[in-house]
């Protein structure tokens, strides 16, 4: 279970408007209400991010239905069947060569990285509060914040590179298991050294 936030809290985490989050909720993003009229929605960030990842994957892959054969001749259906069989064999060979990784593995690893980024961003105020509280120079505050943001971005990039490296030469089923948990926002200090 992730952190429970309001609609506005999720909007802040995602860097979007409350209105867009409202549209996502209307589209099916998991959210609970206490049942009282006017009560704030409660959104589990873990479930919300999983829903967003699944939604994006569905958008990109598309949802194919079996009804697409309606009106096709037997010859066309036979050609499509043979073509599908050939594609399936090509995919199996590519998978055996380690050239493919399953969408589930990618979604799982991406989800883990997104959660870690969200956690790193949420932890940033706590890591930086002491440093920033003593700093009166706006330029120094800006530099300290930029340093922390760049560190999080660099660690996220390293996480994606490690995911790609773990997928090379590894079967699709093993890639997700071998992909390490990436430290996106860790680090003992929130201070800027440069």
Beta strands, then each sheet from edge to edge (+ up, - down):
strand 1: 4-5
strand 2: 32-33
strand 3: 41-44
sheet 1: 1+ 3- 2+
end
